[in-house]
Amino acid sequence: MPDIHTIDGTDISGKRVIMRVDFNVSLNPDHSIADDARIQAAIPTLKYLLEHKNKLVLMSHLGRPKGRDPQFSLAPVAAKLQEYLPSHTIKLVDDFLSDRSALENQQDTEILLLENIRFYPEEKKNDAGFARELSHLGDVYVNDAFGCSHRAHASVVGITEYLPSYAGLLLKREIEMISRITENPEHPVVAILGGSKISSKIHLVERLLEIADYLVLGGGIANTFLQAQGYGIGKSIAEYEEEEAARKMLFQAVQKNTRIIFPADVVVAGGLDWQSGEVKGITEVPEDMMILDIGPETQARIGTILATARTIVWNGPVGYFENAAFRRGTDFIYYAITENTGAVSIVGGGDTLSAISKKEYLDKITHISTGGGAMLEFIEKGTLPGIEALRK
């Protein structure tokens, strides 16, 4: 654990706590919440602070609004939070800069939730004046938003310049669990990396090559590596400009004695909306088809590797899981991980969480991270701007 103060290692009681949470949940078309896992993850910290007689002022973003946009309002989040904390009244504060009445009159039984913090352009700019205004809303600051801690924004980094600052219970657990991968993992270590792009994960792959015994690649990332080795991938998604980087990483893997596992067979189809696909060997992909999942032979090989693992980290689906016809590979990997109860398993990333959110056996995963980009950056660099800010 880095040298930062945590709320359970300090006496914080009778204070007004301004707290950064990550309530950036996925919404249904009718603006109801599709998955409230991130809200649930913050509840232990909220309850801990409430039990110690603190008043809470919460900050979060939702989506990527361009200015003040009602479709990105935190109103659905406030309603869901109310279900988890029925002993308190959740009040949504529309604009804390123009109207401080809710803050000035906050009752002990009220929790204030500031409207979407990204409605303010100063947030992403880490504007010092805006951070100072936020600091006036509390006596102490708590960061429990691991999923946002790779962003050097005012509510994550800037505010720590003006208030005593602490990590919440969720942030503490995320740091402790992910450090088990980077600092002294038990081998064999298996890293599974899916998703569409390699360009944003080049340094991460280089770091994983130092840690992992096996690096399993799927999705668009695998396609780029396959293309770099001369395989035909038809109409599949790939980043052709990253072929040279992929070849370099293949060479590095040999040097590090890390085995990179590519698909040996794949499920192909003519489009994302096809209701079924066809299994093809990796040398047999038709030019007019696209790779949308890993095949059964590849699943079997990955299953054998996962069964022997002592440490597993997974980020990114290995197929187009949004269509049920192409989610078998991603489902297989999930169940193979849950069956290895002797391994430390850490799973994260927005698409990965969406793929497993309704699954049984979630309790068999050692740690489900609330961060996607934050988890990957923490593995890559060993710290995050939001964590570094708490060291001050």
C-alpha positions in Angstrom: 0.0 0.0 0.0 1.5 3.4 -1.0 2.1 6.0 1.7 -1.3 7.5 1.7 -3.8 8.0 4.5 -7.1 6.0 4.4 -10.4 6.7 6.2 -10.1 3.5 8.3 -6.6 4.5 9.5 -7.7 8.0 10.6 -10.3 9.4 13.0 -12.7 11.2 10.7 -15.9 12.0 12.6 -18.3 14.9 12.9 -16.9 16.4 9.7 -18.4 17.4 6.4 -16.8 15.1 3.9 -16.6 16.0 0.2 -16.1 12.7 -1.6 -15.3 11.8 -5.2 -17.2 8.7 -6.3 -17.4 6.9 -9.6 -21.1 6.7 -10.4 -20.5 6.7 -14.2 -23.0 3.9 -14.7 -24.4 2.6 -18.0 -27.9 3.7 -18.8 -30.7 2.1 -20.8 -32.4 4.1 -23.6 -35.1 5.2 -21.2 -32.4 6.6 -18.8 -32.9 3.9 -16.2 -29.7 2.4 -14.8 -28.5 -0.7 -16.7 -25.9 -1.8 -14.2 -25.4 -0.2 -10.7 -22.3 -2.2 -9.7 -20.3 1.1 -9.4 -22.9 2.5 -7.0 -22.9 -0.7 -4.9 -19.1 -0.6 -4.8 -19.1 2.8 -3.0 -21.7 1.9 -0.4 -19.3 0.5 2.2 -17.3 3.7 2.3 -20.5 5.8 2.5 -21.8 3.7 5.4 -18.5 3.9 7.2 -18.4 7.7 7.1 -22.1 8.0 8.0 -21.6 5.7 11.0 -18.8 8.1 12.2 -21.4 10.9 12.2 -20.1 12.7 9.1 -22.1 14.7 6.6 -21.5 13.7 3.0 -21.3 15.8 -0.2 -20.7 13.5 -3.2 -19.2 14.3 -6.6 -19.4 12.2 -9.8 -19.5 12.5 -13.5 -21.7 10.6 -15.9 -20.9 10.1 -19.6 -19.2 12.7 -21.7 -21.5 15.7 -21.7 -20.7 18.8 -23.8 -21.7 21.4 -21.3 -24.9 21.1 -19.2 -27.0 18.4 -20.8 -30.1 17.0 -19.1 -29.6 13.5 -20.6 -26.4 13.2 -18.5 -28.1 14.3 -15.3 -27.3 12.3 -12.1 -31.0 12.2 -11.2 -31.3 8.4 -11.9 -28.2 7.8 -9.8 -29.7 9.8 -6.9 -32.8 7.7 -7.1 -30.8 4.4 -7.1 -28.6 5.6 -4.3 -31.7 6.3 -2.2 -32.6 2.6 -2.5 -29.3 1.6 -0.9 -29.4 4.3 1.8 -33.0 4.5 3.0 -32.1 6.0 6.3 -30.9 9.2 4.6 -32.4 11.6 2.0 -30.4 12.0 -1.2 -30.6 15.5 -2.5 -29.4 16.4 -6.0 -27.7 19.9 -6.0 -28.3 21.4 -9.5 -25.6 24.1 -9.4 -23.5 24.5 -6.2 -21.8 27.6 -7.6 -25.0 29.6 -7.9 -27.1 28.2 -5.0 -25.5 27.2 -1.8 -28.7 26.9 0.2 -28.8 23.0 0.2 -25.2 23.0 1.5 -25.7 25.7 4.1 -28.9 24.0 5.4 -27.7 20.3 5.1 -29.3 18.1 7.8 -27.6 15.2 9.5 -30.0 12.8 7.6 -29.2 14.3 4.2 -26.6 13.3 1.6 -25.9 15.9 -1.1 -25.0 14.7 -4.6 -23.6 17.5 -6.8 -25.0 17.4 -10.4 -22.7 15.9 -13.0 -19.3 17.4 -12.2 -18.4 17.4 -16.0 -21.1 19.9 -16.6 -18.4 22.3 -15.5 -15.6 22.7 -18.2 -13.2 23.7 -15.4 -13.3 20.1 -14.0 -11.4 18.5 -16.9 -9.0 21.4 -17.0 -8.1 20.9 -13.4 -8.8 24.6 -12.9 -7.3 25.7 -9.6 -10.1 28.2 -8.9 -12.8 25.6 -9.5 -10.9 23.1 -7.2 -10.8 25.7 -4.5 -14.6 26.3 -4.8 -15.1 22.5 -4.4 -12.9 22.5 -1.3 -15.2 25.0 0.3 -17.9 22.4 0.4 -16.1 20.1 3.0 -13.7 19.9 5.9 -11.9 16.8 4.4 -11.7 15.2 1.0 -12.1 11.5 0.3 -11.3 9.9 -3.0 -13.2 6.6 -3.5 -13.3 6.8 -7.3 -10.6 4.4 -8.5 -12.1 4.3 -12.0 -11.5 8.1 -12.4 -8.1 8.2 -10.6 -6.2 8.1 -13.9 -7.7 11.5 -14.7 -5.9 14.7 -13.4 -9.2 16.5 -13.0 -10.2 19.1 -10.4 -12.4 16.7 -8.3 -9.7 14.1 -8.3 -6.3 15.9 -8.1 -6.9 19.7 -7.8 -9.0 19.6 -4.6 -6.3 17.8 -2.7 -4.2 21.0 -2.6 -6.8 22.6 -0.3 -8.1 19.9 2.1 -6.8 17.0 4.2 -7.2 14.1 1.8 -7.8 10.4 2.2 -8.5 7.2 0.3 -11.9 5.5 0.7 -12.3 1.8 1.3 -12.9 1.0 -2.4 -9.8 2.9 -3.5 -7.8 1.2 -0.8 -9.0 -2.3 -1.9 -8.3 -1.6 -5.6 -4.7 -0.5 -4.8 -4.1 -3.6 -2.6 -5.6 -6.1 -5.0 -4.0 -4.8 -8.3 -0.7 -4.5 -6.5 -0.8 -8.3 -6.1 -0.3 -8.5 -9.9 2.5 -6.0 -10.2 4.6 -6.4 -7.1 5.0 -10.1 -6.3 2.5 -12.3 -8.2 2.4 -16.0 -7.8 3.3 -17.8 -11.0 2.1 -18.9 -13.5 0.7 -15.5 -14.3 -1.9 -15.5 -17.2 -2.9 -12.1 -18.6 -5.9 -12.0 -21.0 -6.2 -8.9 -23.2 -9.1 -8.3 -25.5 -11.0 -5.3 -27.0 -10.5 -3.5 -30.3 -7.4 -1.4 -30.0 -3.7 -2.1 -29.4 -2.5 1.5 -29.9 -3.6 2.7 -26.5 -2.2 -0.4 -24.8 1.3 -0.8 -26.3 3.1 0.2 -23.0 0.7 -2.0 -21.0 1.6 -5.0 -23.2 5.3 -4.3 -22.7 4.7 -4.2 -18.9 2.6 -7.5 -19.1 5.4 -9.2 -21.0 7.6 -8.5 -17.9 5.0 -10.0 -15.5 3.1 -12.7 -17.3 4.0 -16.3 -18.3 1.2 -16.3 -20.8 -0.4 -13.4 -22.6 -3.7 -14.4 -24.3 -4.9 -12.0 -27.0 -8.3 -11.8 -28.5 -10.6 -9.3 -30.3 -9.2 -6.6 -32.5 -5.9 -6.6 -30.6 -5.3 -10.2 -31.7 -6.2 -9.3 -35.3 -3.5 -6.7 -35.4 -0.9 -9.2 -34.3 -2.2 -11.8 -36.7 -2.0 -9.3 -39.6 1.6 -8.5 -38.6 2.5 -12.1 -38.9 1.1 -12.4 -42.4 -2.3 -14.0 -41.7 -5.3 -12.9 -43.8 -8.0 -11.5 -41.5 -10.6 -10.6 -44.1 -12.7 -7.5 -43.2 -11.9 -7.8 -39.5 -11.2 -4.8 -37.3 -7.4 -4.2 -36.9 -5.0 -1.3 -36.6 -2.7 -1.7 -39.6 -0.5 1.2 -38.6 0.5 -0.7 -35.4 1.8 -3.8 -37.2 5.4 -2.8 -36.7 4.8 -2.3 -32.9 3.1 -5.7 -32.8 6.2 -7.3 -34.5 8.4 -5.6 -31.9 6.3 -7.0 -29.1 6.5 -10.5 -30.5 10.3 -10.2 -30.4 10.2 -8.8 -26.8 8.0 -11.8 -25.8 10.7 -14.2 -26.9 13.3 -12.2 -24.9 11.1 -12.2 -21.8 10.2 -15.9 -22.2 6.5 -15.0 -22.3 4.2 -17.1 -24.5 1.7 -15.0 -26.5 -1.4 -17.1 -27.3 -3.3 -16.2 -30.5 -6.5 -17.7 -31.8 -5.8 -21.0 -33.7 -9.4 -21.0 -35.0 -12.1 -18.3 -35.1 -15.8 -17.7 -35.7 -16.4 -15.6 -38.8 -19.4 -13.9 -40.3 -20.3 -11.3 -42.9 -21.5 -8.7 -40.5 -22.0 -7.8 -36.8 -25.7 -8.5 -37.0 -25.5 -12.0 -38.4 -27.3 -14.5 -36.2 -24.7 -17.2 -36.6 -21.1 -17.6 -37.6 -18.8 -20.3 -39.1 -15.7 -21.8 -37.4 -12.6 -21.4 -39.6 -8.9 -22.2 -39.0 -6.8 -19.0 -38.7 -5.3 -19.7 -42.2 -8.8 -20.0 -43.7 -10.5 -16.7 -43.1 -12.4 -15.6 -46.2 -11.7 -12.2 -47.6 -15.3 -11.1 -47.4 -15.8 -12.2 -43.7 -14.8 -10.7 -40.4 -13.5 -12.5 -37.2 -16.0 -12.0 -34.4 -15.0 -14.6 -31.8 -12.5 -17.2 -30.9 -13.2 -20.8 -31.9 -13.5 -24.0 -29.9 -9.9 -25.2 -30.4 -8.7 -21.9 -29.1 -11.1 -22.0 -26.1 -9.8 -25.5 -25.2 -6.2 -24.3 -25.3 -6.9 -21.2 -23.2 -8.9 -23.3 -20.7 -5.9 -25.6 -20.2 -3.6 -22.6 -19.5 -6.1 -21.0 -17.1 -6.5 -24.2 -15.2 -2.8 -24.1 -14.2 -2.7 -20.4 -13.4 -2.0 -19.0 -10.0 -2.6 -15.3 -11.0 -5.0 -14.2 -13.6 -5.8 -10.7 -14.9 -8.4 -10.1 -17.6 -9.3 -7.0 -19.5 -11.4 -6.9 -22.6 -13.8 -9.3 -24.3 -12.4 -11.7 -27.0 -15.3 -11.4 -29.4 -18.2 -9.2 -30.4 -20.1 -10.2 -27.2 -23.0 -7.7 -27.8 -24.3 -10.2 -30.3 -25.1 -13.5 -28.5 -23.9 -15.4 -31.5 -20.3 -14.2 -30.9 -20.0 -14.2 -27.1 -19.2 -17.9 -26.5 -15.5 -17.2 -26.3 -15.9 -14.5 -23.7 -18.3 -16.6 -21.7 -15.9 -19.5 -21.8 -13.0 -17.5 -20.5 -15.2 -16.2 -17.7 -16.3 -19.6 -16.6 -12.8 -21.0 -16.9 -11.6 -18.3 -14.5 -14.3 -19.0 -12.0 -13.4 -22.7 -12.0 -9.8 -22.0 -10.9 -10.5 -21.3 -7.3 -6.8 -21.6 -6.4 -5.8 -18.5 -8.4 -5.9 -14.8 -7.6 -8.2 -13.5 -10.4 -8.6 -9.8 -11.2 -11.1 -8.7 -13.8 -11.8 -5.2 -15.0 -12.8 -2.9 -17.9 -16.1 -1.5 -18.8 -16.9 -3.9 -21.7 -15.6 -6.8 -19.6 -17.9 -5.9 -16.7 -20.8 -5.5 -19.1 -20.1 -9.0 -20.5 -20.2 -10.6 -17.1 -22.6 -8.4 -15.1 -25.5 -10.8 -15.0 -23.4 -14.0 -14.5 -23.5 -16.4 -11.7 -20.4 -17.3 -9.7 -19.2 -13.7 -9.6 -18.1 -14.4 -6.0 -15.5 -16.8 -7.4 -13.6 -13.9 -8.9 -11.1 -12.6 -6.4 -11.5 -8.9 -7.4 -13.7 -7.2 -10.0 -12.2 -3.8 -10.6 -14.4 -0.8 -11.0 -11.8 0.7 -13.3 -11.0 -0.1 -16.9 -8.5 2.5 -18.1 -7.5 3.1 -14.5 -6.8 -0.6 -13.8 -4.6 -0.9 -17.0 -2.7 2.3 -16.2 -2.1 1.2 -12.6 -0.7 -2.1 -13.9 1.5 -0.3 -16.4 2.8 2.5 -14.2 2.3 1.3 -10.6 0.4 4.5 -9.7 -2.2 7.0 -10.9 -2.5 10.8 -10.7 -5.4 10.5 -8.2 -3.2 8.2 -5.9 -0.2 10.5 -6.2 -2.3 13.5 -5.2 -3.2 11.8 -1.9 0.5 11.5 -1.0 0.8 15.3 -0.5 
